[in-house]
């Protein structure tokens, strides 16, 4: 079973399901109140067998992507569990295809999310993913608030 989500010009404030299965539910909203040209899908929709999730992203950014820092804040059952920052694009010798995308261009990217490294205990997860176009984290270019509900423990 897999989840698939397609949409363009997302309606602000409305939660969109990425997937739902017997052991996992995932959805997200944007953190701001503006509409976005955005598509995201994820397969498989499961935490069982420690999968590697395949993600596909299509996005039309509102600013050039020469520098991109991604910040992940993860809460598990209401308690802060993880803060992780990753420099994706620095403007020099960038390895990711998203780097160099110009404002208004369509960014299309596929990537793996290696869930196999993590055993997700049963519970509710809130994951805020912020993208910044500067190192000081003042100029946010995108912000997503993911909800992940793990319905059963991995044995």
C-alpha distance (Angstrom), angle and dihedral (degrees) to the residues before:
residue distance angle dihedral
X1 . . .
X2 3.75 . .
X3 3.76 138.7 .
X4 3.74 123.3 -128.9
X5 3.76 127.3 -174.2
X6 3.79 125.2 -172.3
X7 3.75 125.9 173.7
X8 3.75 141.3 136.3
X9 3.78 124.9 -154.4
X10 3.78 96.0 18.9
X11 3.80 115.1 -142.3
X12 3.84 108.7 -118.9
X13 3.79 118.1 -114.2
X14 3.80 95.1 15.1
X15 3.79 116.0 116.4
X16 3.79 115.1 -129.2
X17 3.80 121.5 -155.6
X18 3.78 115.8 -128.6
X19 3.78 93.0 -175.7
X20 3.77 146.5 -31.3
X21 3.80 129.8 -157.1
X22 3.79 139.5 150.6
X23 3.82 91.8 -78.9
X24 3.82 105.5 26.4
X25 3.82 143.3 38.6
X26 3.78 123.1 -174.8
X27 3.79 130.8 -179.1
X28 3.77 138.5 149.7
X29 3.77 146.9 -163.9
X30 3.77 132.0 -163.0
X31 3.80 116.4 -102.5
X32 3.79 93.6 -135.5
X33 3.79 131.3 57.6
X34 3.81 98.7 -117.9
X35 3.78 125.8 102.2
X36 3.82 116.2 -110.1
X37 3.79 133.9 -156.1
X38 3.77 95.9 -129.8
X39 3.80 143.6 140.5
X40 3.81 127.6 -177.2
X41 3.78 131.2 173.4
X42 3.78 133.7 176.2
X43 3.81 133.7 -166.3
X44 2.99 138.4 -135.1
X45 3.79 105.0 27.0
X46 3.78 96.6 -146.7
X47 3.80 142.6 94.2
X48 3.79 91.5 -160.7
X49 3.83 120.5 105.3
X50 3.82 88.5 20.1
X51 3.79 95.8 -92.7
X52 3.73 131.7 -158.1
X53 3.78 102.5 -126.8
X54 3.80 117.9 -139.9
X55 3.79 111.6 -141.8
X56 3.79 129.1 -168.9
X57 3.79 123.0 -167.2
X58 3.79 131.1 -170.8
X59 3.80 115.8 179.8
X60 3.79 138.2 158.6
X61 3.82 104.5 -148.1
X62 3.79 122.5 -147.1
X63 3.80 92.5 -139.2
X64 3.80 137.9 32.8
X65 3.81 115.1 -81.0
X66 3.81 103.1 -138.2
X67 3.80 93.7 124.0
X68 3.80 121.2 28.5
X69 3.78 128.5 172.7
X70 3.81 117.7 -178.4
X71 3.81 119.4 -155.1
X72 3.82 120.9 -165.3
X73 3.81 120.3 -163.5
X74 3.81 113.0 -174.7
X75 3.81 126.2 -168.7
X76 3.81 122.4 -172.1
X77 3.80 116.1 -159.3
X78 3.83 89.3 -21.6
X79 3.82 97.8 -48.9
X80 3.80 122.2 107.5
X81 3.80 106.6 -108.8
X82 3.81 106.7 169.2
X83 3.79 144.0 9.9
X84 3.80 113.8 -169.6
X85 3.81 129.1 172.1
X86 3.78 125.3 -167.2
X87 3.80 128.5 -175.2
X88 3.81 103.4 -141.8
X89 3.81 100.2 170.2
X90 3.80 125.9 21.8
X91 3.80 99.4 167.9
X92 3.81 93.9 -109.3
X93 3.82 128.4 78.9
X94 3.81 92.5 -15.7
X95 3.80 115.1 -176.9
X96 3.82 98.8 -162.4
X97 3.80 122.3 88.4
X98 3.82 91.4 -137.4
X99 3.80 90.9 66.9
X100 3.78 112.2 99.4
X101 3.81 95.4 25.7
X102 3.78 108.6 147.4
X103 3.80 127.7 -137.1
X104 3.81 108.7 -80.3
X105 3.82 95.3 16.4
X106 3.78 118.7 119.5
X107 3.80 112.9 -109.8
X108 3.81 112.8 -154.6
X109 3.80 117.8 -176.6
X110 3.79 138.4 160.7
X111 3.78 123.5 -163.8
X112 3.80 143.8 159.4
X113 3.79 124.2 -108.3
X114 3.76 104.1 -155.5
X115 3.79 102.4 -141.3
X116 3.80 87.6 161.6
X117 3.82 88.4 83.8
X118 3.79 92.7 57.8
X119 3.79 134.0 60.2
X120 3.79 105.2 -155.2
X121 3.81 111.2 -149.8
X122 3.78 117.3 -141.4
X123 3.79 110.4 -83.3
X124 3.78 147.6 77.1
X125 3.79 121.7 -53.7
X126 3.79 127.6 -168.9
X127 3.79 114.3 -165.5
X128 3.79 120.3 -173.8
X129 3.80 112.5 -164.7
X130 3.80 115.4 -167.8
X131 3.80 127.1 -176.1
X132 3.81 119.5 -156.8
X133 3.80 130.0 -169.6
X134 3.81 92.3 -152.4
X135 3.80 136.2 49.3
X136 3.81 93.3 -122.9
X137 3.86 89.3 63.3
X138 3.81 93.1 -126.2
X139 3.80 100.4 118.6
X140 3.81 108.3 60.3
X141 3.82 114.0 -167.6
X142 3.81 97.6 179.1
X143 3.80 138.6 4.5
X144 3.81 126.6 -172.4
X145 3.80 128.1 -176.2
X146 3.81 109.8 -154.3
X147 3.80 123.6 -166.0
X148 3.79 115.9 -158.2
X149 3.80 121.3 -177.2
X150 3.80 115.0 -168.0
X151 3.79 105.1 -160.5
X152 3.82 100.2 -168.4
X153 3.79 138.8 22.0
X154 3.80 119.4 -106.1
X155 3.81 109.5 -114.2
